[in-house]
Each structure stands twice: as C-alpha cells, then as structure tokens.
C-alpha cells in the first residue's frame, strides 16, 4: 500500500509538469486554453506547474539518494555540516 501512495505522490507532480509543458507550448503557438483568458497567464501558469513538478520530483529523488547514502559527497557533506551547526 505504501508503494502505491508513493507512486501517486510522484505521478501527480509529473502530470502537473507535463500539463505545464503543454500549456507553455500552446501559449507559444497562440492556442488559448478555454479556462484561461490571457495567453501570458497561460504561459506563466505552465511555467509554474513545470518548475514545481521538476523541483518536487528532483527533491524526492535527492532525498531517497541521501537516505540510501548514494548521493554525491557534496550533498552528504552539506547535511552533516548543518547538523554540526545546529548542535553548537
């Protein structure tokens, strides 16, 4: 059950990122989505959806890699430095 929930948590931002790409493409070619009234608003919302989806998925992958100690040393070192500063 947990794997299905985790998959759902990743699929939703992926769909939003795909929708963002579609809206940006449609805005560039001048095709307005019926729910929106301005092309620039469509492009801006598409950009926000795309960036949110990519950042969410990237953050999830980085979190999993840190947890399994497979991330690059740069990311693991920063995590240890933050813990040292909080103790002081």
N, C-alpha and C positions, 0 to 999 in steps of 0.2 A: 504494500500500500504506500509506503514512504517513497518508493521509486516512482510511482505514478504521480504523486504530489510534486516531487522534484522535477519530473518531466514537464508537468503542467506549468510549474513556475518558470521554466526555461522557454516553453513554447509561446507563452503569452507575449513576453518581450520580443521574441523572434518574429511573431506575427506583426507586432507594432512596428518593428524595424522594416519589415517588408512593406507594410502599408505606407510608411514614411517615404520609402524609395519610390513607390508608385505615385504618391501624391506629388513629390518633387518632380518626377518625370512628367506627369500630366500638367503641372504648372509651367514647366519649361515649354511644352508644346501647346499651351493655351487651352487645355481641356479642363473646365471647371467642374469640381465635384458638386453635385446638386445641394448638399447641405451647407456649403460654404459660399459666401457672396463675393469674395475677393481672391484673385489669383495669388497675391502676395501673402495673404493669410494662409492659403493652402500650402504654399511653399514653406512658410515658416513653421506651420504645424508638422509638415512632413519632415522637416529638418529636426525638430524637437523629438518626434517619435523615433526617427532613425538614430539620433545620438543617444537617447535614453536606452533603446534596445541594445545597442552595441556596448554601451558602458555597463549595463546590467549584466549582460552575458559575459563580458570580459572580467568584471569583478567577481562573478561567480566562479569562473574558471581559475582565476588567480587565487581565490580563497581555497578552492579544492587543492590546488597545487601546493600552497603553503601548508595546508593541513597534512598532506602526504609527504612533505619535505622534498618535493620535486621541483619547486620553483628555483629560479636563479638565486645565487648567493646574495645579489644586490637586494632583492625583496626580503629574503630571510634576515639579512643583517639589519635592515631598517626596522623590522619588527622587534628584534632583540634590543636595539638602541632605544626604542620607545618605552619598553618595559623598564629599562635601567633608569631612564629619566623620571618615570613615574614613582619609582621607589625612593628617589632622593628627596 
